[in-house]
C-alpha cells in the first residue's frame, strides 16, 4: 500500500505541473566525482523554465539514492558557480515529509537549511535548531571547481535525515533556492520536490585491486604528505604501510622539504633494489626506481618542477614526470598565473626546444600534483587544453600534447567506494574535494590501473590482505594517495604511425588543429569488406559518416569539413570487424 501511495502522490504532482516529476523508480549507482554520465538513467524530478532567475537561473533537478547516500543533481541554464563559496544557494530538505515540523518554507517543513556558500547549515528539530557542518551530514559535492552543474550526496544515516535516529529516511521533499534579491527557486510551486526511497539494493562498486593490471606497467604515485609527513615519527608507520601496499615505481611528493632523508627512508622500505631522488624543488621531490637523468624547476614561483627518468629499456623512451603544488585556497589569481607560466614554458620546450634540458620529441609525460583547484574552472582548462588566460604576458594558446591535442585529465575513484575526492579534513568547513590531479599525454601513453586509496572505505579482510590498517590514509595526511599505472603501447597515439595489425593503419589527421577542413589518412593492407569512418563530438554524440563499406588495399584520404560545427574536440573512429581506432582532432575557429 505504501508504494501505491507514493506513486499516486507523484502522479498527482505530475498532473498539477507539466514541469514537475516526482516518481523515484529506484536507486542508482552514482559516483560523486564531478562527472555526470551516471545521472543519464535517473529521471527528472523537476525542470524549471529559463529566464526566471536574475542571478542564477536553475534548470533541472534529479534525486536518487543508494544504501548509504541521498543524491541530488541540479544545473543552471547559464553561468558557472562555485558551490563551496561565492554564492547564497540554499538546500532545504524535509526529511519526514511533514509540513508541520521543521522550518516552514515554500510549503514544506524543512529539517535542514544548508547554505552552500557559507558551508554551514541549520538543523530544525523538536521546536529548536542547531548549527550543523559538512561532516555532520557526510556531505560530498562535485566538482570542486566552478561549474554549471553539480552533484551532492548526504548520508542517509546522518542525524539530520534520521531526525536524531528516530526514523529511517523513506520519503521527503526538497527545495533549492538562491537568497533574495533577484533569486530563483525550484520548484516554483509550493510543496517542494517529492522523493521516496525504496527497498531496492543498489549494487556495490566492484573493488579495484591494488596490484598492477599488467606486470610491466610503471606505477606512479602522487601524494601530498602534509607538512613533511614521511618524517613525522607518529605518522611514518601509516605512510610505510600505504607505500609498501601500493608498491610504486615513481613517487611524486608535495609538502616535502628534505630530499636526502626521504631517499634513505624509501630505500629502507624497499631494501632489495636501489631508489633515486631528485633534488627537492621548493616542497616537491620525485623518487624513482629508475635513475634520474635530470631535474629542474620550471616556473618562477618554484611551484612546478620536473624530473626525466631513465626508462628507455622499459618504455622505449625516457619518461618525464612533472610535479606541481600550486597556490592554495583563495589565491585564484596566483594559481592562474602559475598555470599560464607553465604552459608558456612548456610551449617553448616542446615546440622550440628551449627548455631546462634536452627533451626528445614525443617523450611521454605525466603531470601530477596537488593543484589546489578550488576556484575557477579556467585553471584546469589552461593545463589541459593550453587555454592561456594572460596571452599578453605568456603568449598564445596552444594544444599541449605532442600531436597538437589536449592532454587528459584522469578521473579516478576510490578503490572501494563511488567517490572521487582526494582531500578530506573532517574538522574543516570545506567538504572533501578533488585537489590532486593527474594529467597525461595520451599521444604517447597507454593507461593501466588507476585509483585513489581510502582505507576508511575498505573491509577488514582486504586491509589485512594488503597489510593496511583502517585509519592509515586518515592519519597519514589530509590528502589521499593517487595511483596511475602506465605503459607505452604501440597502438596508442604517436606510436601508431605504422600498422597495428595486418589490416590497416590510421594516421593523425592533418592539419590539427584545423579550420574548417582536415584530412584523415588510412592505409589498407588487404581488402576490407565492412568498414566505417565516423565523427563524434566531445560528448560521444554521432556527427557524421565519412565512409562505409568496402575499401581496397592502398592509402585512402578522407576530408571532413567543420564549417557548420562549433569549435571543440572531435573524435574520428575507424572500424572494421572486431578492430577499431580512434583519434582526437580539434576544430578551432
Secondary structure, 3 states (H helix, E strand, C coil): CHHHHHHHHHHHHHHHCCCECCCCCCCCCCCECCCCHHHCCCCCCEECCCCCCCCCCEEEEEEEECCCEEEEEEEECCCCECCCCCCCEEEEEECCCCCCCCEEECCEEECEEEECCCCEEEEEECCEEEEECHHHHCCEEECCCCECEEEEEEECCCHHHHCCCCCCCCEEEEEEEECCCCCCEECCCCCCEEEECCCCCCCCCCCCCCCCCCCCCEEEEEEECCCCHHHCHHHHHHHHHHHHHHCCCEEEEECCCCHHHHHHHHHHHCCCCCCEECCCECCEEEEECCCEEEEEECCCCCCEEEEEECCHHHHCCCEEEEEEECCCCCCHHHHHHHHHHHHHHHHHHHHHCCCCCCCCCCCEEEEEEECCCCCCCHHHHHHHHCCCCCHHHHCCCCCCCCCCCCCEECCCCECCECECCCECCCCCCCCCECCEEEEECCCCCEEEEEEECCHHHCCHHHHHHCCCCCCHHHHHCCECCEEEEEECCCCCHHHHCCCCCCCEEECCCECCCECCEEEEEEEECCCEEEEEEEEEECCCCEEEEEEEEEECCEEEEEEEECCCCCCEEEEEEEEECCEEEEEEEEECC
